[in-house]
Structures are given as C-alpha cells and as structure tokens.
C-alpha cells in the first residue's frame, strides 16, 4: 500500500499538477494611446508559459467606430437598444506550446461617456459566442470583474465583450485608466506527453498486479 501511495504522489508531480493559484495570464495597458487608434493592439504583458504578447490582440467588432481617446482603447456607435452581435471588443488568450490554461477572472477597467453603453456581456468562442459567461451593468467608470468557472484546460480562447444600451450613437466606451486596463487571471499547467501517460499507466498496473499476487500468496 505504501508503494502505491508513493507512486501516486510521484505521478502527480510528474504530471506537473500544482495547487490552484490565480496568476496573471495576459493583460493590456493602453496608457500610451492618444487620438483615434484604428485596428488591433497586441497585449502588453503575459505569463511566461503563455504565448508571446504579439500573439494576443484586442480589436473591435464591425458595428463599432474607433473614437478618439487618451490612455484608452475606445469606440462609439454602440447599440442604443438591446444586444447587437457586431458591437463588441474582441481579445484572445493563448497558451504557449505544451501548456493549457484555466481562466478565473476577466477584469475590465471601463470608462464611458455620459451616453455610452451601460449593459455588457462577456462571451467566448468555445460555444460560438452563443451565450453569456457573465453580464453586468456599468453606469460608473471603474474596474469590473467577471468571475468564470467554465474556462478550463484550454489552449486558445477568444472572448468578446458586448456593449449595449447607449444613449446616443456618439456615446463612447473605452478600456483605460490606471495600471492594466484589461486583465485575464487564471492558472497555467503542462500538457502531459502521451509517453508519460502511458508510462504512468503501466506503473499503476504493475503495482496493482504485485499487490494481487502478494495477497494470494
């Protein structure tokens, strides 16, 4: 029995399993932005086991118009009614080769004009953006945290933050403020090699067979 326990513990270590801990996976900081910023922007900082910052970008949906802002990634022409599937900020999260990630929270530093959107939904590519992972109302500027539990064991996920309920087409919203403006927190783990899994399986079977023979004798 002791041998079985030792093998089990060794197997956990070999698989790279660690205690759950929330780390910064990737973040965007828009402090250097001014004026109208068209197109996408690459991430600013990422965990060492995630993909390169240049491989993770934020962009706008086709229904939005880039708007002028200092220190924020901005857009106007948000829906003045309910959800419009073309009105969103899109950003992707990607693990490095040989790793997968879990997402715990997505933190957005929102700033809006007096007629900017107030209703928000976070969706993902895992179900084709069909359903909301989280939703919230943001009538004031500040940090808004989306707690997630369904994003685990992934290597590449794209998120969309939809906005609606604007007071006018000129109403704007941006991600900006002090420190990082869009933050994805979670954990990263190693993907076990097939040969490692096969070796561990054989080890368990060998110990099981040894114990059965010992009991019979």
N, C-alpha and C positions, 0 to 999 in steps of 0.2 A: 504493500500500500504506500509506503514511504517513497519507493522508487517511482510509482505512478504520479505522486504529488510533485516530486522533483521534476519529472518530465513535463508535466503540465505547466509548471511555473516557467521552465526553460522555454517552452513553446510560446508562451505569451510574450516573453522578452524577444524571442526570435522574430515574431510577427510584428514587432515594433509597436505594440499596443501600449499606450500610456494613459495615465489618468486624464480625464476630461479637463481641459483648460481652455479658456477663451483667449485667443490671440488675435491680433490684427492681421487679417488676411490680405487686404488691399485697401488703399484709401486714395482719394483725390483731394488736392488742395489747390484752390483757384485764386490765391492771393495775388498772383502776378497778372491776372486778366484785367484788361480795360477795353472799353469800347464794345463793338459788336464782334463776337467770336463765332464765326461760322464753322461748320464741320465738327469733327470729333476731337476729343482731348484724351491723351493717354494718362494712366494712373501715375501717382506721384511716389508712392511707397508701397512695398509688398513684402510679405513674409518670405524668408529665404527659400522655403520649399514650394512657393507658388511660382507661376510663370513670370517672365520678365514684365516689368511695368509697361513696356511698349506693347505687350500683347493684350492688355486690358484697357478698354476705352469707354468713354461715355459719349453719347450722341443724342440727337433729338429725333422725335417722330416726324413724319412727313406733314402732319397737320399744324406744326408749330413754326413760328418765325423767330430767328435769332434776334435778341434785343440787346441794346447797349447796357453795360453794367461794369462796375469796378469791383474786382475781387469776387466775382461770382459767375457761374455758368448760367446764362439767362435765356428766357424765351417768352414770347407773348402769343396771342391768338389761341389761348386755351378755351375749351368748351365752356359756353355760358349756361349750358343745361346739364344733362347727365353725361355719363362717360362716353367719350369719343375715342375709338380704338386707334386713332392716328395721333393722339395728343399725349406724348409721354417723353420722359428721359429714359434712355436705354444704356445699360452698362453690363459688362461681362466679367465673370470671375473664373479664373482658370488656374488649375494646379500645375506644378512643374511635372516633368516626366517621372513616372514611378510613384506619384503621390495622389491622394484624394483628399477632399476637404468636407467638413461639416460647417454649416452656417448657423450661428447662434442669433446674431442681430445684424440689422442693417440700420445705420444711423444717418439721418439726413439733416443737414443744417439749412433749414428753409428760410428764405426771405421773400416776401411778396409785396407788391404794391397794393394800394387800397382797393383796387378792383381785380386783383389777381385771384387765381383759383384757391378754393378753400378745402375741397374734398380730394383725397388721394387714395390710390390703391396700388399695392405692390404685387406684381405678378411675375411668373418665371416661364422660361422656355420648356421646363420639364413637362408641362401639360399644354404647351402651345399657347400660353397666356390666356387660358380659358377661365381661370378662377383666381380670386384674390387670396394671396398668402396673408395679407394684413391690410387694414384700411384705417384711416384716421382723418380727423378734421384739423386744419391748421389755420386758425384765424389770426394767430400772432406769430411773429418771427421767433425762431429758436430751433433747438435740437428736438428731433422726433425719432424715437427708437421703435423699430419694428422687430418684435421677437418671433423667431422662426424655429420650428422643430421638425419640419418635413424635408429639409435640405440636408442630406447626409450621404457620405460615400460617393461624392460627385467629383468629376474631373474638369467639367466646363459647364457653367450655367450662365444664361443671360437673364437679367432682370429688367423689368420695365416699371417705372414709377409714373402712373397715370394721374393727371390732374383735371379737375372739372369744377363747375360752379363759379366761374369767373364773373365779375360784374360788368366787364366790357372786353371787347376784342383787344384793346390796348393794355389790358391788365397783364402784368408780368409776374413771373416767379423765377427765382434763381436759387441755386445751391451755392452758398457762400457765407462767410463770416469769419470768426476766429478759429485758428488751427485747421485741422482737416475738416472738409465740408461734406464728404460722403465717405462713410467708413463701413466696411464689412468685417465683422468679428466672427471668429469660429476656431476650428482646430484642423490641423493637417496630420495625416498619417500615411505610412508607407504601404504601397500595394505589394502584398507578398508575391514572390516569384512562384510560378507553378511547381518548380522543382522543390522549393522549400515546403510547400503544402504537401506535396507527395511524400517527402521525407518524414515530415511530422506524422502523417497518417500511418506510414509504415512503423514508425516508432511506437505509436499508441497500440497498434495491432500486436506488435512483438511483446510489449509489456502485458497486454491482456492475455495473450497466449501463454506466457510464462506463468502468470498468476493462476490460470485454469489448470495447468499441468501440476503446479505446486499443491493446489487444493486436492486434486485427485490422488496424488501420491501420499 
